[in-house]
Amino acid sequence: MYAIVEMAGQQFKVAKDQKVYVHRLQVEEGKKVTFDNVLLLDDGKNVTIGAPAIDGATVEAKVIKHLKGDKVIVFKKKRRKGYAVKNGHRQSLTEIVVEGIVTKGAKKAAPAKAKAEPKSAAPKAKAEAPKAKAEAPKVAPKKAAPKKEAVDYSKNTVAELKEMAKAKGIEGISSMKKADLIAALSK
């Protein structure tokens, strides 16, 4: 079984008990890390591809140590100009060992469900509304104010909107933009 996971901004193909060197992680040595951005899973029989990530799939790893990579020499030169610069660089790395690949676990989409609940709560409220009327007829319904017909002001020009606002007696229209004028007229 293997997985393709995004770790520290890079994608790695990992298997259980594999050592991987990734960009420096802000985790102490000996601590466990969970990567939940799994892009592909292969269990030998099935290949699951995420869109872009697989919900519920995680890769669990343990941080072994923090270290620096091999030195890379960066040499720049412009011939016949007397320009030569030599620099060295050692990348900060973290060595991790993959302890396991979990195909199903706590879903990452839980916050999305919280956003979806108000949408699904509306049909429940509609379904419960007839029951409430049948059970409690003692409560008098509130009288709603007569609704004004919705006028589409967006098709009018700014000059036309300013004339309408002037006719209604709205002040400060000279500094208002079209959106402000529409908001003031729809009140």
N, C-alpha and C positions, 0 to 999 in steps of 0.2 A: 504494500500500500504506500502510495506517495501522494503529495499534495503540492500545488504551486501556491505560494503564500507571498503576500507583500509584507516585508519587514523593513522598517526604517527607510522607506522610500524606494526599496529595490525588491524585485521579485526573485524568489528562490524556489527550486524544486527540492523538497525535503522529504525524508523518510524517518521512521522511528530510529532512535539512537544515533542519529547523524550529527556530526559537529559542523557548525556553520559560523563563519565570521561575517558579522554585519556591522554597519556603521554604529558608532557608539550609542548605546541605549542608556537612558537616565535611570538605571535600576542597579541596586547594590548586588555585589557578587554573592552567589548562593541563593538568590531569590528566584521565584518562578515568574515567567512572563507568558501571557496568552495573546496570540495573534488571531484576530477574528476576521481578517480580510483574506479569506481563502478563495482563490480564483478558480481552482480546479482540483478535483479529487479523483483518484483512481484506486479502486480496491481490488483490482485483478480481474473482476467480472464487469463492473460498470464504471463508466467514466462520466462524472458529473461536472458540467461546466456552469459556472455562475454567470449571472447577468447583472452587474459585474462581479458580485461576490455571492457565495453560497450562504444562505441564511442558516444560522445555527452551527455551522462548521467552524471549528477552531483548531489551532495548533498550539500545544502547550510545550514550553521549553524552560530550561533552567540556565541561568547565567553562570558560566564557569569563571571567566575572568575578563578584565579590561586590559587591553594591550595596544601597542602601536604597530602598524604594519611596516613592511620593508621600506627603506628610503628610496624615493624616486628623485632623480636628478632632473632639474628643469634648466636647460641651457639655451640661451638666446644669443644670437650673434647676427650682426649686419656687416657683411664684408666691405672692406675698404672704408669703413666709417669709424673704426676705433671703438665699436660698441660690442661688448660681450658681458652678459650677466649670467651668473651661475647660482641657482637656488636649489635647495633640497626640501623635500616634504615627506612627512611620515603621517599616514592617516590613522586617526583614532578608531579602534575597532573593539568589538565585544565578541567574545567567543561564547556561543550557546550550544547546548545539546538538546535536540528535539526529544521530548519525553513521550509524546503521544499525539495522535491525530484523532480528533473527535468529530464524527460526522454529524451527530445531532446533539444539540445542547440548548442552552438558553438562547433564544432567538434575539437577533439584533433589532428586529422590526417592532419590538415592544413600544418604543416611543411613537412609532407611526400609528399603532393602534389607539394610543391616547388621543392623537389628533383625529382619528377616524370616529371615535366615540360620539362626539357631538353630532356628526352626520347620522349615525345609527340611532342616536337618542331621539331624534326628531320623529322617526316613524313610530317609536315606542310611545312617545307622547301623544301622537295622533291616535294610536290604538287605545290608549288609556283614557283619552278625552271622552269618548262616548260612555264609558263605564262611569266616569265621574259625574256626568250629567244624569245618568240613570239613578245613581245611588244618592246624590245630594241635590234634589231639586229646590231645597230651601234657599240656596245661595242665588241671589238675583244677579243676572248677567249685567256686566258693566255696559253702559251705553257708550258706543264709540262715536267720536266726533265725525261729522260727515267728511269723507275723504275728498281731497282736492284731486282733480284729474292731473295725472302726471304729464307735464309738458316737457318735450325734448328741446332744451335750450342749446344743445351742442351744435345744432345746425345753423344757429344764428351767428352773425358776425359780432365782434366785440363792440362795434358802434351801436348795433341794434340792442345788444344786451345793456349797454350803458343807458340808452334811451328808456328801456323798460324799467331799469333800476331807478332812474330819475323820476319816472311816472309813479313808481311805488313809494318814493320818498326815501330811498336808501342813501345814506351819506357816505362820503369817502370813495366814491366810485372812480374818481380820476386815477387813483393809484392801484386799483384792483386789476388783476389779470382775469382772463376768461374763466378759469376754474373758480376763482373767488366770486365772480359775478354770478355764475351759475349756482353756486352754493347759496349766495345771498337771495337770489330770486326764488329758489325752491323752498325756502323756509316758510 
